[in-house]
């Protein structure tokens, strides 16, 4: 199976920050996508939250304060994070607060599925990814029909008989689709080996219970998947060894 994202390319680029001991896959800039398991909601005019590792130092910015600390050896606690004290707009201040709370207990890190994960014990508290232009994945453009979905007995189609679908425009980094009842739309982020659908919106049609359940499961699977795989005209979202969603490309 072929992961769709460009994690390996991003890690090679990180080698530009090599030390005498050889390239470190952690060096360089990462974009923070999740804190304490929650996706960060970044406005269109807002700077993307970044975490930059340089040798034994780290710097984090959500677009207001600069948060600095020591980048420890693997398996060691991160220690205190020092921050400037600017007054920030509420959404940014809330992200900074969540990040500082998450880092207070952080004691390890790793790269998993092409993403930097900072852990407190066994729990991922911060997850970040290399910046990869969505246009590099333009081969995924088009409409994909839902064939398989774990957690439901059977997939219910739209009122006109079509299956639920996902339409991708990787040139603009946008997605839209239909879960079987409501229309949804989202931004698309290549996050390591996964395609994240973020800042999703949805129409508000009242759905029968079975379609409401299908809609809930589908959107949760997009959020839970740790990798996305494209193979033989199929687009799949996986979590561990479990296939969550599988789509097939519709003929043009």
C-alpha positions as CSV (number, residue, x, y, z in Angstrom):
1,X,0.0,0.0,0.0
2,X,1.3,3.5,-0.9
3,X,0.9,6.3,1.7
4,X,-0.3,9.4,-0.1
5,X,1.6,12.0,1.8
6,X,5.2,13.2,1.5
7,X,6.5,12.5,5.0
8,X,9.7,10.9,3.6
9,X,10.4,14.0,1.5
10,X,9.8,16.3,4.5
11,X,12.2,14.3,6.6
12,X,14.9,14.5,4.0
13,X,14.5,18.2,3.9
14,X,14.9,18.3,7.6
15,X,18.5,17.0,7.1
16,X,19.5,20.5,6.2
17,X,19.8,21.1,9.9
18,X,22.3,18.3,10.4
19,X,24.6,18.2,13.4
20,X,28.0,16.5,13.7
21,X,26.2,13.4,14.8
22,X,24.3,13.3,11.5
23,X,20.9,14.5,10.3
24,X,18.2,14.7,13.0
25,X,14.6,14.0,11.7
26,X,13.3,16.4,14.4
27,X,15.2,19.5,13.3
28,X,13.4,22.3,11.5
29,X,10.0,23.7,11.5
30,X,6.7,21.8,12.1
31,X,3.1,23.0,11.9
32,X,1.1,22.2,15.0
33,X,-2.1,20.5,14.1
34,X,-3.5,19.1,17.4
35,X,-3.1,19.8,21.1
36,X,-4.5,17.3,23.6
37,X,-6.2,15.5,20.7
38,X,-8.1,18.6,19.6
39,X,-7.6,20.0,16.1
40,X,-6.5,23.7,16.2
41,X,-9.0,26.0,14.5
42,X,-6.9,28.6,12.7
43,X,-8.6,31.5,10.9
44,X,-7.8,32.4,7.3
45,X,-5.9,35.5,8.3
46,X,-4.1,33.9,11.3
47,X,-0.6,32.6,11.2
48,X,-0.2,28.9,11.3
49,X,1.1,27.6,14.7
50,X,4.7,26.5,14.4
51,X,7.1,24.4,16.5
52,X,10.8,24.8,15.5
53,X,13.5,22.5,16.7
54,X,17.1,23.7,16.5
55,X,19.8,21.6,18.1
56,X,18.9,21.6,21.8
57,X,16.3,24.4,21.7
58,X,12.7,24.6,20.7
59,X,10.5,27.6,19.8
60,X,6.7,27.6,19.5
61,X,4.5,30.4,18.2
62,X,0.8,30.6,17.7
63,X,1.1,34.0,16.1
64,X,1.5,36.1,19.2
65,X,3.9,35.1,22.0
66,X,7.2,33.3,21.5
67,X,7.4,30.2,23.7
68,X,10.9,28.8,24.2
69,X,12.3,25.8,25.9
70,X,14.9,23.0,25.8
71,X,14.6,20.1,23.3
72,X,15.6,17.2,25.6
73,X,17.0,13.8,24.9
74,X,14.3,11.2,24.0
75,X,12.7,9.9,27.2
76,X,13.4,13.0,29.3
77,X,11.0,15.6,30.5
78,X,10.8,18.9,28.5
79,X,11.1,21.1,31.5
80,X,9.8,24.7,31.9
81,X,8.6,26.6,28.8
82,X,9.4,30.4,28.9
83,X,7.1,32.8,27.1
84,X,6.9,36.4,26.2
85,X,3.9,38.2,27.8
86,X,2.0,39.9,25.1
87,X,-1.7,40.3,25.4
88,X,-3.2,38.1,22.6
89,X,-6.6,37.8,21.0
90,X,-8.8,35.2,22.8
91,X,-8.5,32.3,20.3
92,X,-4.7,32.6,20.2
93,X,-4.5,33.0,24.0
94,X,-6.6,29.8,24.4
95,X,-4.3,27.8,22.1
96,X,-1.3,29.0,24.0
97,X,-2.9,28.0,27.3
98,X,-3.8,24.6,26.0
99,X,-0.3,24.1,24.6
100,X,1.4,25.1,27.9
101,X,-0.8,22.8,29.9
102,X,0.0,19.9,27.5
103,X,3.7,20.6,27.7
104,X,3.7,20.7,31.5
105,X,3.6,16.9,31.6
106,X,5.5,16.1,28.4
107,X,8.3,13.6,28.8
108,X,8.9,12.0,25.4
109,X,8.6,12.4,21.6
110,X,8.7,10.4,18.5
111,X,7.9,10.5,14.8
112,X,4.9,8.3,13.9
113,X,3.2,8.2,10.5
114,X,5.4,11.1,9.4
115,X,4.2,13.4,12.2
116,X,6.0,14.7,15.3
117,X,4.2,13.5,18.4
118,X,5.1,14.9,21.9
119,X,3.9,12.6,24.6
120,X,3.0,12.7,28.3
121,X,3.4,9.0,29.2
122,X,1.6,7.1,26.5
123,X,-0.7,10.0,25.5
124,X,0.0,12.2,22.5
125,X,-0.4,15.8,23.7
126,X,1.0,17.7,20.7
127,X,1.0,16.5,17.1
128,X,2.7,18.4,14.3
129,X,3.6,17.9,10.7
130,X,5.8,19.2,7.9
131,X,4.4,21.8,5.6
132,X,3.6,20.1,2.3
133,X,1.7,22.0,-0.4
134,X,-1.6,20.3,-1.2
135,X,-1.0,20.9,-4.9
136,X,1.7,18.2,-4.7
137,X,-1.2,15.7,-4.3
138,X,-3.2,16.9,-7.2
139,X,-3.4,13.4,-8.5
140,X,-6.1,12.8,-5.9
141,X,-8.4,15.5,-7.4
142,X,-11.8,14.2,-8.3
143,X,-14.8,12.5,-6.8
144,X,-14.6,9.4,-4.7
145,X,-17.6,7.1,-3.9
146,X,-17.8,5.5,-0.4
147,X,-17.5,1.7,-0.7
148,X,-16.7,0.5,2.9
149,X,-17.0,2.0,6.3
150,X,-16.4,0.2,9.6
151,X,-18.8,0.6,12.5
152,X,-22.1,0.5,10.4
153,X,-24.1,-2.5,9.3
154,X,-24.5,-1.2,5.7
155,X,-23.9,2.0,3.8
156,X,-27.1,4.0,3.0
157,X,-27.0,6.0,-0.2
158,X,-28.3,9.4,-1.1
159,X,-32.0,10.0,-1.8
160,X,-31.2,9.9,-5.6
161,X,-29.5,6.5,-5.3
162,X,-25.9,7.7,-5.4
163,X,-23.5,6.5,-2.7
164,X,-22.0,8.9,-0.2
165,X,-19.0,10.6,-1.7
166,X,-16.0,12.8,-1.2
167,X,-14.8,15.4,-3.8
168,X,-11.2,16.6,-3.5
169,X,-9.6,19.7,-5.0
170,X,-6.0,19.5,-3.8
171,X,-5.0,22.5,-5.9
172,X,-7.0,24.7,-3.5
173,X,-6.8,22.3,-0.5
174,X,-10.6,21.9,-0.2
175,X,-13.0,19.0,0.1
176,X,-16.7,18.6,-0.1
177,X,-19.0,15.6,-0.1
178,X,-22.2,14.0,1.2
179,X,-22.5,11.6,4.1
180,X,-25.8,10.2,2.9
181,X,-27.9,13.0,4.2
182,X,-26.0,16.3,4.8
183,X,-23.5,18.0,2.5
184,X,-20.2,18.7,4.2
185,X,-17.1,20.8,3.3
186,X,-13.7,21.1,4.8
187,X,-10.1,22.2,4.3
188,X,-7.6,19.3,3.5
189,X,-4.2,19.1,5.1
190,X,-1.5,16.6,4.2
191,X,-0.3,15.7,7.7
192,X,2.5,13.2,7.4
193,X,1.0,10.0,6.1
194,X,-2.6,11.2,6.6
195,X,-5.0,13.5,4.9
196,X,-6.8,15.6,7.6
197,X,-10.2,17.1,6.9
198,X,-10.3,20.1,9.1
199,X,-12.5,23.1,10.0
200,X,-15.4,21.1,8.6
201,X,-18.9,22.6,8.1
202,X,-22.1,20.9,7.3
203,X,-25.7,21.6,6.2
204,X,-28.3,21.0,8.9
205,X,-30.9,18.7,7.4
206,X,-32.7,16.6,10.0
207,X,-31.7,13.1,9.1
208,X,-33.3,9.7,10.0
209,X,-31.5,7.9,12.8
210,X,-29.6,5.5,10.6
211,X,-28.3,8.3,8.4
212,X,-27.5,10.5,11.4
213,X,-25.5,7.6,12.8
214,X,-23.7,7.0,9.4
215,X,-22.8,10.7,9.2
216,X,-21.4,10.8,12.7
217,X,-19.3,7.7,12.1
218,X,-18.0,8.9,8.8
219,X,-16.8,12.2,10.1
220,X,-15.3,10.6,13.2
221,X,-13.3,8.2,11.0
222,X,-11.8,11.1,9.1
223,X,-10.6,12.5,12.5
224,X,-9.4,9.2,14.0
225,X,-7.4,7.9,11.0
226,X,-3.6,7.8,11.4
227,X,-2.8,7.4,7.7
228,X,-4.4,7.7,4.3
229,X,-3.5,5.2,1.5
230,X,-4.1,5.5,-2.3
231,X,-3.9,2.2,-4.2
232,X,-5.4,0.8,-7.4
233,X,-8.1,3.5,-7.6
234,X,-9.0,3.2,-4.0
235,X,-8.5,5.9,-1.3
236,X,-8.4,4.5,2.2
237,X,-8.3,5.9,5.8
238,X,-6.7,3.5,8.3
239,X,-6.2,3.4,12.1
240,X,-3.6,0.8,13.0
241,X,-4.7,-2.4,11.2
242,X,-8.3,-1.3,10.9
243,X,-9.7,0.0,7.6
244,X,-12.1,2.8,8.6
245,X,-13.1,4.2,5.2
246,X,-12.6,3.1,1.6
247,X,-13.6,5.2,-1.4
248,X,-13.3,4.3,-5.1
249,X,-12.6,6.9,-7.8
250,X,-15.6,7.9,-9.9
251,X,-15.2,7.9,-13.7
252,X,-14.8,11.4,-15.1
